[in-house]
Amino acid sequence: MANIMRNADPPALLSCNLLLLFFIILFSFLPQTIALQYQVSKTFIFRIDSESKPSVFPTHYHWYTSEFADPTRILHLYDTVFHGFSAVLTHQQVASLGQHPSVLAVFEDRRRHLHTTRSPQFVGLRNQRGLWSETDYGSDVIIGVFDTGIWPERRSFSDSNLGPIPKRWKGVCESGVRFSPSNCNRKLIGARFFSKGHEASGTSFNDTVEFRSPRDADGHGTHTASTAAGRYVFEASMAGYAFGVAKGVAPKARLAMYKLCWKNSGCFDSDILAAFDAAVADGVDVISMSIGGGDGISSPYYLDPIAIGSYGAVSRGVFVSSSGGNDGPSGMSVTNLAPWLTTVGAGTIDRDFPAEVILGNGRRLSGVSLYSGEPLKGKMYPLIYPGKSGVLTDSLCMENSLDPELVKGKIVVCDRGSSARVAKGLVVKKAGGVGMILANGISNGEGLVGDAHLLPACALGANFGDEIKEYINFSANPTATIDFKGTVVGIRPAPVVASFSARGPNGLSLEILKPDLTAPGVNILAAWTGGVGPSGLDSDTRRTEFNILSGTSMACPHVSGAAALLKSAHPDWSPAAIRSAMMTTATVFDNTNALMIDQATGNASTPYDFGAGHLNLALAMDPGLVYNITPHDYVTFLCAIGYGPRLIQVITGSPPNCPRRRPLPENLNYPSFVAVLPVSSSLLSKTFFRTVTNVGPPSAVYRVRVETQAEGVAVTVRPSQLVFSEAVKKRSFVVTVTADGRNLELGQAGAVFGSLSWTDGKHVVRSPMVVTQAQPL
């Protein structure tokens, strides 16, 4: 440093002296800053070995408050799906407690996010016959919904003509702001709210827009609950759109709401775990959870409280349905990856809400919209694209980005992304614009969803978005209008994999195909809160009984309701058997009998997009064969992926007995086959062992059929025939996939695809097959 200063000119010398002073001050404060951070209190979750409780303590609570944390610091006690507690402590305290021999793991509390009619018929349900009539519409099954709460007065939650509450129910209806036990009935049989983790995070409640109770201020929870189990409601619509009879997948199933997500604040792991603990103790049969990670990265199972809580539920016979996330069409974007979870992607149904942008040159560009206000009546308006400035915030129509002098009286083209779609329209409206055209970029492709905009607006795919910008660039006087065409049914093709639906492969365990299947998740009509307008914006003063939303959040409750119906029809089926029935009967074809396409690209979709296919309840009640999985099988899988006894105990609560010879993860008895071959030029092979259970006629003969889409891949199955009888209900088989590494051509997705089916002439038990390559870890 001395040499530098000696040879410097006077201004440089002054700069160097100032820089030196800055570093002296910085490093003098750095130890204090680190020390202060070490003393800051945060919420942590402790996984405790419950069996090690000293007998001197009468309860685990006495033990925890004596040895681990002051009672005032403890938020939640967990004792059903998980043993331990959450508490607000400093990093210093946590570091000390982490050395306690009974502490198996410690997690810092994290914020999760919500993954934000005609669909029951579209998945194969019919009045007075099939799964609905044979299960009395699911009346004996209890669905627990983890979400933002519920608006109990909606007609979708009427208990008219419902029988008594199932005697096994042990839950409660908690009181709070604008919610009392009288809000529950024989339909909504329980309601709880969990806010301690939320409040401990320092996130303040806005009591003017949120309710400290199970009442829903956001709308998401009311929508998902009624999608899963809403009653028949006649003359339902969202401002005239999707007019008809609204109903959930299991219209007579009972509902229990567990409010753990808060308006504009997300959902915290400590509260999610508390909800799992309560729901299983209360006696739910199905848990519907449209929640997931918001950081794009999936934690290992032993660090993921959703994976841990759901394992505790599934191991006790509770089916858990989860949304796969809305980060598609990017690959490896799917979340909620644990093999005991049923992970759901989103597809379209055969109903749409078309709108047209009509340009001054006569071109008509097809899009979608749920705008229900005063139409433009064919009047042409000047057209402007703020993004011509080259400023990103202008192109995205972000808050305060638009110049009213340029926008007033015009239709504005806004790029999709970075802010809520409806919020962009509000920005345009505040700046004096008369309408908005929302243009997809390359990441969203041609995928469109309808929105209840506050001004005349239409969403366009990427190609039309580019065309309209080109028209603006090369036209001296660009003009346009928007024509809204209402509701259209019978759309072809459908289903189509939604562009936003998160995709595989599985980022944690390549051998387990995720998502498991897709279900309706685009433009779904369901009940809505009275606390906010259909756009979800605080400034939206409109109120509507129903709303139309899109997301894997909407797909998940379709599968939850389906699981309730299957549980009602087959009370002895395990969660894995229920999932197997849905997966092996799912369809990969649309209503034109072509392979489902990808909405983002228009190309054929793959099992990385749709898993086993699209939910088809016309067949799921009678699948013929099921692939069952026990909690012991899941433990063996955890051994196979290299988890040690302590990490497995964090997930399962009990010390495992891993086989001496390490098992293979691909041998989990899953209804799909993913052959992960090493990167090599030699002949490669992978062997799978599977066992199927006959749940159809006792005497049956099934023969195998294999379809592959790639040259150089051979699949053999031994035996090729499975014979069942009254005495023999289970049969095992071996699948060997062989590929020539020198000639194996993996497609754009990095894999080749096929299927394996067992058929007895009536049933077709279909499993997707994936062949890919990866460097061994």
SVG drawing of the C-alpha trace seen along z (x, -y; Angstrom):
<svg xmlns="http://www.w3.org/2000/svg" viewBox="-82 -17 89 87">
<polyline fill="none" stroke="black" stroke-width="0.4" points="0.0,0.0 2.9,-2.4 4.4,-2.0 1.1,-2.8 0.6,-6.0 4.2,-7.2 3.9,-7.1 0.3,-8.5 -0.7,-12.1 -2.5,-14.2 -6.1,-13.3 -5.3,-9.6 -3.5,-9.9 -6.6,-11.4 -8.7,-8.6 -6.4,-6.0 -6.5,-7.6 -10.3,-7.7 -10.4,-4.0 -8.1,-3.0 -10.2,-4.8 -13.3,-3.1 -11.8,0.3 -10.6,-0.5 -14.1,-1.6 -15.7,1.4 -13.5,4.0 -13.9,2.4 -17.7,2.8 -17.7,6.2 -17.2,8.4 -20.0,6.4 -22.3,6.9 -21.6,10.6 -22.2,10.8 -25.5,8.9 -26.7,11.2 -25.8,14.1 -28.1,12.6 -31.1,11.9 -34.1,14.2 -35.7,16.2 -38.1,19.2 -36.5,22.6 -38.1,26.1 -36.6,28.9 -37.0,32.5 -36.6,34.5 -36.1,38.2 -39.3,38.6 -38.2,41.9 -35.3,40.3 -37.6,38.3 -36.4,38.8 -39.1,40.5 -38.8,37.8 -40.8,35.5 -44.6,36.3 -45.0,34.9 -42.9,33.8 -43.9,30.2 -42.4,30.4 -39.2,31.8 -39.0,29.2 -39.6,26.3 -37.1,27.6 -34.2,28.5 -34.6,26.7 -36.6,23.4 -38.5,21.1 -42.3,21.6 -42.7,18.1 -40.4,18.8 -42.2,22.0 -44.7,21.5 -45.9,25.0 -45.6,28.4 -45.7,31.3 -46.7,34.8 -48.5,36.6 -46.8,36.5 -43.7,35.1 -42.2,35.0 -40.6,31.7 -41.4,28.0 -40.8,24.7 -39.4,21.8 -38.1,18.2 -34.4,18.4 -31.1,16.8 -28.5,18.5 -26.3,18.8 -29.1,20.6 -29.7,22.9 -26.1,23.7 -26.0,24.8 -29.2,26.8 -28.1,28.5 -25.5,30.4 -28.2,32.0 -28.1,35.8 -31.9,35.9 -32.0,33.2 -32.1,35.0 -32.3,31.9 -33.0,28.2 -34.6,26.2 -34.9,22.4 -38.5,21.5 -39.0,20.7 -41.8,18.9 -43.7,21.0 -46.0,19.7 -49.4,20.6 -49.2,22.2 -51.5,19.9 -68.2,25.9 -67.2,28.0 -64.1,29.7 -65.7,32.7 -67.4,33.8 -64.2,33.3 -62.3,35.8 -65.0,38.4 -67.6,38.0 -71.3,38.4 -74.5,37.8 -76.3,40.9 -73.7,43.4 -70.1,44.4 -67.9,43.1 -70.3,40.3 -73.3,42.5 -71.4,45.5 -69.8,43.4 -72.7,41.1 -70.5,38.3 -67.9,39.0 -70.2,38.2 -68.2,40.3 -64.8,38.8 -63.1,35.8 -60.8,33.5 -58.5,31.2 -57.5,28.2 -54.3,26.3 -54.7,22.8 -55.8,19.2 -59.1,20.0 -62.7,20.2 -65.7,18.0 -68.3,20.3 -71.4,18.5 -71.0,19.5 -73.6,21.8 -70.8,24.3 -70.5,25.1 -74.2,25.7 -74.9,28.8 -78.4,29.3 -79.4,33.0 -76.1,34.1 -76.0,36.8 -74.4,36.6 -70.7,35.7 -68.6,38.9 -68.2,40.1 -64.4,40.4 -64.0,36.6 -62.1,35.1 -61.5,31.6 -62.9,28.2 -64.2,25.0 -62.1,22.2 -63.4,18.7 -61.7,15.5 -62.4,12.3 -65.7,12.7 -65.7,16.5 -67.4,18.6 -68.3,22.2 -71.7,21.4 -70.0,20.9 -69.3,24.7 -71.9,27.2 -72.3,30.7 -70.3,29.8 -67.6,27.5 -67.0,29.7 -63.9,28.0 -61.8,24.9 -58.5,23.9 -55.9,21.1 -52.2,21.1 -50.4,17.8 -47.6,18.1 -44.9,18.8 -46.2,16.0 -46.2,13.5 -42.8,14.6 -41.3,13.8 -41.9,10.1 -44.5,10.0 -47.2,7.6 -50.9,8.3 -52.9,5.7 -56.2,6.1 -58.0,4.0 -57.5,6.6 -56.9,9.9 -58.9,11.8 -57.2,13.4 -59.5,16.4 -60.2,19.2 -62.1,16.6 -60.6,16.2 -59.4,12.7 -57.5,13.9 -59.9,16.1 -57.4,18.9 -58.6,21.2 -62.3,20.8 -61.6,21.6 -59.5,24.7 -61.9,26.0 -64.9,25.7 -63.0,27.2 -62.3,30.3 -65.7,30.7 -68.1,27.8 -71.9,28.6 -74.0,28.3 -74.8,24.6 -77.2,23.6 -76.9,20.4 -73.2,20.0 -70.9,17.8 -68.2,15.2 -69.8,12.0 -71.6,14.1 -68.7,16.2 -68.9,20.0 -72.6,19.9 -74.1,23.1 -74.0,25.6 -70.9,25.3 -69.8,28.4 -66.7,29.9 -65.1,33.2 -66.5,34.8 -69.7,32.7 -70.7,34.4 -67.3,34.9 -66.8,33.1 -64.4,30.2 -62.0,29.1 -60.1,25.8 -56.6,25.3 -55.7,21.7 -51.9,21.3 -51.3,19.0 -52.0,15.3 -52.9,12.6 -49.7,11.3 -47.5,13.0 -47.2,16.7 -47.1,19.7 -44.4,20.6 -43.0,24.1 -43.6,24.1 -47.3,23.4 -47.5,26.0 -46.1,28.6 -48.6,27.6 -51.4,28.0 -50.2,31.5 -50.1,32.5 -53.6,31.2 -55.2,32.5 -54.0,36.1 -55.1,36.0 -58.5,34.6 -59.2,37.5 -59.0,36.2 -58.7,38.8 -57.2,36.6 -55.0,33.5 -55.1,31.0 -52.1,28.7 -51.6,26.2 -48.4,24.9 -44.7,25.2 -41.3,23.7 -40.9,20.3 -37.2,20.2 -37.0,22.7 -34.8,25.0 -36.1,28.2 -34.5,29.0 -33.5,32.6 -36.4,34.6 -34.8,34.4 -34.7,30.6 -38.2,30.1 -40.9,29.8 -43.6,30.4 -41.9,33.7 -41.6,34.6 -45.1,33.7 -46.6,35.4 -44.6,38.6 -46.2,38.6 -49.6,38.3 -49.2,40.9 -47.7,43.4 -50.9,43.1 -53.1,43.7 -53.9,40.1 -53.6,39.3 -51.7,36.1 -52.2,34.2 -49.8,31.4 -49.4,28.9 -46.3,29.2 -45.8,25.5 -46.2,22.8 -42.6,22.4 -43.1,24.2 -42.4,24.6 -38.8,24.7 -37.4,28.2 -36.7,29.5 -39.1,26.9 -41.5,29.3 -41.6,29.1 -43.1,31.3 -40.9,34.2 -41.2,36.7 -42.4,40.1 -45.1,40.4 -46.7,37.1 -49.0,37.1 -47.7,34.2 -50.1,32.6 -49.5,30.6 -52.1,28.6 -54.0,29.1 -56.8,27.2 -60.4,28.3 -62.6,28.0 -64.0,24.5 -62.4,21.2 -63.1,17.5 -62.0,16.1 -61.4,12.5 -60.1,10.9 -57.7,8.0 -58.7,6.4 -56.0,4.2 -56.4,1.2 -55.0,3.2 -57.9,5.7 -55.9,8.5 -57.7,10.4 -55.5,11.9 -57.1,14.5 -56.6,14.3 -58.5,14.8 -60.2,12.5 -62.6,12.5 -63.3,8.7 -67.0,8.2 -67.4,4.4 -68.4,2.0 -67.2,3.3 -65.4,1.2 -68.2,1.8 -65.9,2.0 -64.5,-1.5 -60.8,-1.8 -58.4,-3.4 -54.7,-4.5 -52.3,-1.6 -49.0,-2.1 -46.2,0.1 -44.3,-1.6 -41.5,0.9 -40.3,-0.9 -38.4,-3.1 -36.1,-0.2 -36.8,-0.6 -37.8,2.8 -40.2,1.3 -42.1,-0.5 -42.5,2.7 -43.8,4.5 -46.2,1.7 -44.8,1.7 -46.2,-0.7 -45.6,-4.4 -43.8,-3.5 -46.3,-4.9 -46.5,-8.5 -50.1,-9.6 -49.4,-12.1 -48.4,-9.1 -51.0,-6.6 -54.3,-8.6 -57.0,-7.5 -55.0,-4.6 -54.8,-0.8 -51.5,0.2 -49.5,3.3 -47.8,4.6 -45.4,7.5 -46.2,10.4 -43.9,11.0 -42.5,9.5 -45.9,8.2 -49.4,9.6 -51.3,9.6 -54.3,7.8 -52.0,5.2 -50.6,4.2 -54.1,3.3 -54.6,1.2 -51.4,-0.7 -52.7,-1.3 -56.1,-2.5 -54.5,-4.9 -52.4,-6.4 -55.6,-7.0 -55.4,-4.1 -58.7,-2.7 -57.5,0.9 -54.6,3.3 -53.2,6.1 -51.1,8.5 -48.4,10.0 -46.6,13.3 -42.8,13.5 -40.9,16.5 -40.9,18.0 -44.7,18.3 -45.0,19.2 -48.6,19.6 -50.0,20.4 -52.9,18.2 -55.1,17.8 -58.1,15.6 -58.1,12.8 -61.0,10.6 -59.4,7.3 -60.4,3.9 -60.4,2.4 -60.9,3.9 -58.0,6.3 -56.9,9.3 -54.0,11.8 -52.2,12.9 -49.6,15.6 -45.9,14.8 -46.4,15.0 -49.3,12.6 -47.5,10.4 -44.6,10.1 -46.9,9.4 -48.7,6.6 -45.4,4.9 -44.3,5.2 -47.5,3.6 -46.9,0.7 -43.3,0.2 -44.2,0.1 -47.5,-1.7 -47.9,-5.5 -51.1,-5.4 -51.6,-2.0 -55.1,-1.4 -56.9,1.5 -60.1,2.6 -60.9,5.7 -64.0,7.9 -65.0,10.1 -66.8,13.4 -67.9,14.8 -67.9,18.5 -67.2,21.2 -67.3,25.0 -66.3,27.9 -62.8,26.5 -60.4,28.8 -57.8,30.0 -58.2,30.5 -56.7,31.3 -53.5,29.5 -50.6,29.2 -50.6,25.7 -47.6,23.6 -47.1,22.6 -47.3,26.1 -44.0,27.1 -42.1,29.9 -39.8,32.8 -37.4,34.3 -37.3,34.7 -34.4,32.6 -33.9,34.7 -34.5,38.3 -34.3,38.8 -35.7,42.3 -39.1,41.0 -41.1,39.4 -42.7,36.1 -45.3,34.7 -47.4,37.8 -50.2,36.7 -52.1,33.6 -55.6,32.4 -57.8,29.4 -56.0,26.3 -56.7,23.6 -59.7,21.2 -61.5,23.1 -64.7,21.7 -65.1,22.1 -66.4,20.2 -64.7,17.0 -64.3,14.9 -66.4,11.9 -63.3,10.1 -61.8,9.0 -62.8,8.6 -62.2,11.2 -58.9,9.6 -57.5,10.0 -56.4,6.4 -57.3,4.4 -58.6,1.6 -61.1,3.9 -64.5,3.1 -66.4,5.7 -67.7,8.7 -68.6,12.1 -69.7,15.4 -67.5,17.3 -64.2,16.6 -62.2,18.2 -58.5,19.0 -55.6,20.9 -52.6,22.7 -51.5,26.0 -53.2,24.8 -56.5,25.4 -55.3,28.8 -54.3,30.2 -57.9,30.1 -59.2,32.0 -57.0,34.9 -57.8,34.4 -61.5,34.7 -60.8,37.7 -58.9,39.3 -61.9,38.7 -64.2,40.5 -61.7,43.5 -61.3,43.7 -65.0,43.8 -65.3,46.6 -62.3,48.5 -61.8,47.7 -59.1,50.3 -56.9,48.8 -53.6,47.2 -52.6,43.7 -50.2,45.3 -53.0,47.6 -55.2,44.6 -52.5,42.7 -51.7,45.8 -55.3,46.1 -55.3,42.5 -51.9,42.8 -52.4,46.1 -55.8,45.0 -54.8,41.5 -55.1,40.5 -52.3,39.2 -54.6,38.4 -56.8,35.3 -60.4,35.1 -59.1,35.4 -57.4,38.7 -54.0,37.2 -51.2,37.2 -51.6,34.2 -49.7,31.2 -47.7,28.6 -49.5,25.3 -46.1,23.4 -44.8,24.8 -47.7,26.5 -45.5,29.7 -46.3,33.1 -45.9,33.3 -44.0,35.9 -44.1,37.7 -41.8,34.9 -44.8,32.6 -47.8,34.7 -46.4,37.6 -48.7,40.6 -51.2,38.5 -54.4,36.5 -56.8,37.6 -59.6,39.8 -62.1,40.8 -64.2,42.8 -61.7,45.6 -59.9,45.0 -62.5,46.7 -61.8,50.0 -58.1,49.9 -57.6,53.7 -54.2,53.7 -52.5,51.3 -48.9,50.7 -49.0,50.6 -46.2,49.0 -45.9,49.3 -44.1,47.0 -41.4,49.7 -40.9,49.4 -40.4,45.6 -37.8,46.2 -36.0,48.7 -36.1,46.0 -34.4,43.5 -31.7,46.1 -31.3,46.5 -30.6,42.8 -27.9,42.8 -29.5,41.3 -28.0,42.5 -30.0,43.7 -30.1,40.3 -31.4,38.4 -34.0,41.1 -35.1,40.8 -35.6,37.0 -38.2,37.9 -39.8,41.0 -39.4,40.5 -37.9,43.9 -34.4,45.4 -34.4,47.4 -33.1,50.9 -31.4,50.4 -30.4,53.6 -26.8,54.5 -26.6,54.4 -27.7,50.9 -31.0,51.2 -31.6,49.4 -34.0,46.3 -35.6,47.4 -37.0,50.5 -39.5,48.5 -42.8,50.0 -43.9,46.8 -46.4,46.9 -43.7,45.4 -40.3,46.5 -37.3,44.1 -34.2,45.8 -31.2,43.6 -28.3,45.0 -24.7,43.9 -23.0,41.8 -21.1,44.4 -20.5,45.8 -21.0,49.4 -24.1,51.5 -26.2,50.2 -29.0,51.8 -31.3,51.1 -33.5,53.7 -36.7,52.9 -38.6,55.1 -42.3,54.4 -45.3,56.1 -48.9,55.5 -52.0,56.3 -55.2,57.4 -58.2,55.3 -60.4,56.5 -62.1,59.8 -60.3,62.5 -59.5,64.7 -57.7,62.8 -54.9,63.1 -52.9,60.0 -50.5,59.7 -47.8,57.1 -47.5,54.5 -44.5,52.3 -44.3,49.2 -41.0,47.3 -40.3,44.2 -36.6,44.8 -34.3,46.8 -31.7,48.7 -33.7,49.2 -35.0,52.7 -37.4,53.6 -38.0,57.1 -40.5,58.1 -40.4,61.4 -42.9,63.0 -44.9,61.5 -48.1,62.9 -49.5,62.5 -52.2,65.0 -54.3,64.2 -56.8,66.3 -58.8,66.2 -55.6,67.5 -53.1,65.3 -53.7,61.6 -50.2,60.3 -47.7,61.0 -44.2,59.7 -42.3,59.0 -38.9,57.8 -38.4,55.2 -35.0,54.8 -34.2,51.8 -31.2,52.1 -29.7,49.4 -26.6,49.0 -24.9,45.9 -23.2,45.3 -26.5,45.0 -28.8,43.7 -30.3,40.4 -31.9,38.5 -34.5,36.0 -34.8,32.3 -35.9,33.1 -32.8,35.2 -34.7,38.5 -36.7,40.9 -40.2,42.1 -42.5,45.0 -45.0,47.0 -45.6,50.4 -49.1,51.7 -50.8,54.8 -54.1,55.7 -56.7,58.4 -58.9,57.4 -61.0,55.0 -58.5,53.1 -55.4,51.3 -52.9,50.7 -50.5,48.2 -47.2,46.9 -45.0,44.2 -41.4,45.2 -38.4,42.8 -34.9,43.6 -32.3,40.9 -28.6,40.6 -26.7,39.0 -23.3,39.1 -23.3,41.2 -22.8,39.2"/>
</svg>
